[in-house]
Amino acid sequence: MGLRKKNLTCRIKNNEELDKLIKEENIVNYIEAQKLSWFGYVQRMPEASATKKIFKGNPLTTRARGRPKYRWEDNIIQDLGQRKIENWLTCVQDRAK
């Protein structure tokens, strides 16, 4: 979890580094807040950006048989529903909110 700036290599951070990063908060709430923050960032991107095109795009293959797997967007919408945020399209446009 993270890029080291000294030699630009990726490595897994240890527990002390993670504790400093989240400042002793509940890790589940922290992760959900970061997901919602990234979702807002992607939604505010221009339509021509590569990230938004990939996010909005459809795969060329069909899904496997059985229960459909959750997409990342499905999990975000579920998190928004749990937090009782109904008008999320207008909320993501206001970064401070």
TORGUKOL-378153 format. One record per atom (N, C-alpha, C): x, z, y; residue number from 1. Coordinates in pm, whole numbers, plus 50000, padded with zeros to 5 digits. Each point is the difference from the previous one (the first is absolute). Example, Ala and Ser with C-alpha at 12.3 -4.5 7.8 and 13.67 -1.06 7.14 Angstrom:
ATOM    xx    zz    yy  nr
ATOM 51319 50780 49431   1
ATOM 49911 50000 50119   1
ATOM 50090 50000 50120   1
ATOM 49965 49928 50105   2
ATOM 50082 50006 50119   2
ATOM 49923 50073 50109   2
END
This chain:
ATOM    xx    zz    yy  nr
ATOM 50083 50000 49883   1
ATOM 49917 50000 50117   1
ATOM 50088 50000 50124   1
ATOM 50046 49885 50037   2
ATOM 50071 49997 50126   2
ATOM 50129 49922 49997   2
ATOM 50033 49949 50113   3
ATOM 50122 49923 50018   3
ATOM 50101 50088 50072   3
ATOM 50117 50011 49944   4
ATOM 50106 50076 50064   4
ATOM 50063 49912 50106   4
ATOM 50017 50051 50121   5
ATOM 50052 49918 50108   5
ATOM 50152 49990 49997   5
ATOM 50065 50090 49928   6
ATOM 50147 49997 49998   6
ATOM 50053 49874 49934   6
ATOM 49955 49976 49877   7
ATOM 50052 49884 49928   7
ATOM 49890 49901 49959   7
ATOM 49880 50016 50057   8
ATOM 49887 49911 49978   8
ATOM 49965 49982 49852   8
ATOM 50001 50110 49926   9
ATOM 49960 49996 49861   9
ATOM 49873 50084 49983   9
ATOM 49921 49964 49900  10
ATOM 49879 50076 49970  10
ATOM 50032 50105 49895  10
ATOM 49938 50116 50016  11
ATOM 50014 50104 49899  11
ATOM 49879 50092 50009  11
ATOM 49978 50080 49900  12
ATOM 49889 50094 49998  12
ATOM 50044 50125 50077  12
ATOM 49915 50042 50094  13
ATOM 50032 50121 50077  13
ATOM 49977 50123 49914  13
ATOM 50078 50106 50028  14
ATOM 49982 50123 49925  14
ATOM 49887 50084 50061  14
ATOM 49962 50107 49933  15
ATOM 49886 50081 50042  15
ATOM 50019 50060 50139  15
ATOM 50120 50042 50034  16
ATOM 50023 50059 50132  16
ATOM 49977 49897 50110  16
ATOM 50046 49878 49978  17
ATOM 49979 49893 50099  17
ATOM 49852 49967 50015  17
ATOM 49927 49999 49888  18
ATOM 49857 49972 50007  18
ATOM 49925 50113 50071  18
ATOM 50040 50125 49976  19
ATOM 49937 50113 50069  19
ATOM 50021 49991 50151  19
ATOM 50120 49961 50042  20
ATOM 50025 49984 50143  20
ATOM 49917 49887 50058  20
ATOM 49982 49893 49921  21
ATOM 49925 49884 50046  21
ATOM 49853 50032 50021  21
ATOM 49939 50072 49906  22
ATOM 49857 50028 50012  22
ATOM 49972 50133 50068  22
ATOM 50103 50076 50032  23
ATOM 49987 50127 50073  23
ATOM 49904 50096 49932  23
ATOM 50017 50017 49868  24
ATOM 49924 50097 49920  24
ATOM 49849 49972 49997  24
ATOM 49955 49877 50028  25
ATOM 49858 49967 49993  25
ATOM 49960 49974 49855  25
ATOM 49871 49990 49976  26
ATOM 49950 49962 49869  26
ATOM 50041 49855 49976  26
ATOM 50069 49974 49891  27
ATOM 50056 49868 49975  27
ATOM 49892 49894 49984  27
ATOM 49886 50034 49940  28
ATOM 49892 49905 49980  28
ATOM 49942 49958 50136  28
ATOM 49976 50096 50088  29
ATOM 49949 49968 50133  29
ATOM 50100 49916 50079  29
ATOM 50127 50031 49985  30
ATOM 50104 49925 50070  30
ATOM 50002 49854 49954  30
ATOM 49992 49979 49869  31
ATOM 50003 49863 49946  31
ATOM 49877 49923 50045  31
ATOM 49883 50064 49996  32
ATOM 49877 49933 50045  32
ATOM 50009 49964 50148  32
ATOM 50054 50089 50081  33
ATOM 50015 49972 50143  33
ATOM 50095 49884 50023  33
ATOM 50107 49992 49922  34
ATOM 50094 49889 50015  34
ATOM 49938 49868 49956  34
ATOM 49918 50003 49893  35
ATOM 49931 49879 49956  35
ATOM 49905 49950 50108  35
ATOM 49924 50092 50060  36
ATOM 49906 49962 50105  36
ATOM 50073 49950 50124  36
ATOM 50115 50059 50028  37
ATOM 50080 49955 50114  37
ATOM 50049 49856 49977  37
ATOM 50049 49973 49880  38
ATOM 50047 49864 49968  38
ATOM 49884 49902 50002  38
ATOM 49884 50040 49949  39
ATOM 49882 49915 50001  39
ATOM 49962 49962 50143  39
ATOM 50002 50096 50090  40
ATOM 49971 49971 50140  40
ATOM 50101 49905 50060  40
ATOM 50126 50019 49965  41
ATOM 50106 49913 50050  41
ATOM 49979 49856 49954  41
ATOM 49965 49983 49873  42
ATOM 49977 49866 49946  42
ATOM 49878 49936 50066  42
ATOM 49895 50078 50021  43
ATOM 49879 49946 50061  43
ATOM 50022 49956 50145  43
ATOM 50093 50065 50070  44
ATOM 50028 49964 50139  44
ATOM 50095 49881 50011  44
ATOM 50060 49957 49889  45
ATOM 50092 49886 50003  45
ATOM 49926 49871 50034  45
ATOM 50069 49903 50058  46
ATOM 49936 49870 50022  46
ATOM 49969 49932 49867  46
ATOM 49897 49918 50000  47
ATOM 49957 49933 49877  47
ATOM 50108 49910 49941  47
ATOM 50092 49950 50082  48
ATOM 50103 49908 49953  48
ATOM 50118 50071 49933  48
ATOM 50007 50133 50005  49
ATOM 50116 50069 49943  49
ATOM 49997 49991 49847  49
ATOM 50116 49996 49940  50
ATOM 50013 49986 49854  50
ATOM 49938 50119 49928  50
ATOM 50021 50120 50053  51
ATOM 49947 50119 49935  51
ATOM 49848 49996 49994  51
ATOM 49937 49962 50109  52
ATOM 49854 49995 50003  52
ATOM 49948 49888 49910  52
ATOM 50070 49888 49994  53
ATOM 49958 49891 49912  53
ATOM 50004 50044 49854  53
ATOM 50104 50073 49962  54
ATOM 50010 50049 49863  54
ATOM 49892 50103 49973  54
ATOM 49975 50088 50096  55
ATOM 49898 50103 49984  55
ATOM 49862 49938 49983  55
ATOM 49968 49898 50077  56
ATOM 49869 49936 49996  56
ATOM 49989 49892 49892  56
ATOM 50113 49956 49946  57
ATOM 50000 49889 49905  57
ATOM 49939 50034 49866  57
ATOM 49965 49898 49926  58
ATOM 49946 50014 49866  58
ATOM 50102 49948 49900  58
ATOM 50015 50069 49886  59
ATOM 50095 49952 49899  59
ATOM 49952 49870 49938  59
ATOM 50092 49921 49951  60
ATOM 49966 49871 49940  60
ATOM 49952 50015 49856  60
ATOM 50030 50111 49936  61
ATOM 49962 50021 49860  61
ATOM 49872 50082 49993  61
ATOM 49941 50003 49882  62
ATOM 49880 50080 49979  62
ATOM 50040 50140 49956  62
ATOM 49907 50093 50018  63
ATOM 50028 50138 49957  63
ATOM 49984 50012 49849  63
ATOM 50060 50105 49946  64
ATOM 49991 50026 49857  64
ATOM 49859 50046 49965  64
ATOM 49966 49993 49872  65
ATOM 49869 50046 49955  65
ATOM 49991 50151 50013  65
ATOM 49876 50049 50005  66
ATOM 49979 50144 50007  66
ATOM 49968 50044 50141  66
ATOM 50008 50131 50019  67
ATOM 49971 50056 50132  67
ATOM 50101 49949 50100  67
ATOM 49953 49953 50116  68
ATOM 50095 49950 50100  68
ATOM 50090 50113 50051  68
ATOM 50123 49968 50021  69
ATOM 50094 50098 50055  69
ATOM 49974 50013 50149  69
ATOM 50024 50119 50052  70
ATOM 49984 50021 50143  70
ATOM 50107 49925 50076  70
ATOM 49959 49940 50109  71
ATOM 50097 49940 50092  71
ATOM 50039 50107 50099  71
ATOM 50109 49978 50072  72
ATOM 50046 50095 50100  72
ATOM 49893 50018 50106  72
ATOM 49936 49891 50039  73
ATOM 49895 50007 50102  73
ATOM 49882 50084 49951  73
ATOM 49967 49992 49871  74
ATOM 49891 50081 49945  74
ATOM 50031 50149 50012  74
ATOM 50125 50036 49973  75
ATOM 50039 50140 50013  75
ATOM 49993 50046 50145  75
ATOM 50039 49915 50092  76
ATOM 49994 50034 50143  76
ATOM 49855 50022 50042  76
ATOM 49911 49910 49961  77
ATOM 49859 50013 50038  77
ATOM 49939 50125 49938  77
ATOM 50043 50035 49879  78
ATOM 49954 50124 49938  78
ATOM 50050 50121 50078  78
ATOM 50126 49998 50044  79
ATOM 50054 50110 50082  79
ATOM 49924 50012 50132  79
ATOM 49969 49885 50060  80
ATOM 49924 50002 50125  80
ATOM 49861 50059 49979  80
ATOM 49938 49968 49887  81
ATOM 49868 50056 49968  81
ATOM 50005 50150 49979  81
ATOM 50107 50049 49935  82
ATOM 50014 50144 49979  82
ATOM 50019 50074 50132  82
ATOM 50064 49936 50094  83
ATOM 50022 50061 50131  83
ATOM 49883 49974 50096  83
ATOM 49895 49934 49948  84
ATOM 49878 49970 50075  84
ATOM 50027 49919 50126  84
ATOM 50088 49901 49986  85
ATOM 50029 49907 50109  85
ATOM 49920 49874 49972  85
ATOM 49895 49978 50077  86
ATOM 49910 49889 49972  86
ATOM 50040 49872 50072  86
ATOM 50031 50007 50126  87
ATOM 50033 49880 50077  87
ATOM 50152 49981 50006  87
ATOM 50061 49981 49884  88
ATOM 50145 49996 49992  88
ATOM 50059 49877 50065  88
ATOM 49924 49891 50010  89
ATOM 50054 49881 50066  89
ATOM 50031 50026 50147  89
ATOM 49916 50075 50067  90
ATOM 50027 50032 50141  90
ATOM 50101 50114 50010  90
ATOM 49999 50089 49902  91
ATOM 50096 50112 50003  91
ATOM 50144 49952 49985  91
ATOM 50024 49900 49916  92
ATOM 50138 49956 49979  92
ATOM 50055 49925 50121  92
ATOM 49913 49947 50083  93
ATOM 50047 49931 50120  93
ATOM 50053 50098 50105  93
ATOM 49951 50126 49996  94
ATOM 50046 50104 50091  94
ATOM 50106 50081 49928  94
ATOM 50126 49976 50030  95
ATOM 50110 50062 49927  95
ATOM 50000 50152 50012  95
ATOM 49964 50054 50117  96
ATOM 50001 50144 50020  96
ATOM 49898 50070 49912  96
ATOM 49889 49934 49971  97
ATOM 49898 50057 49915  97
ATOM 50048 50011 49858  97
END
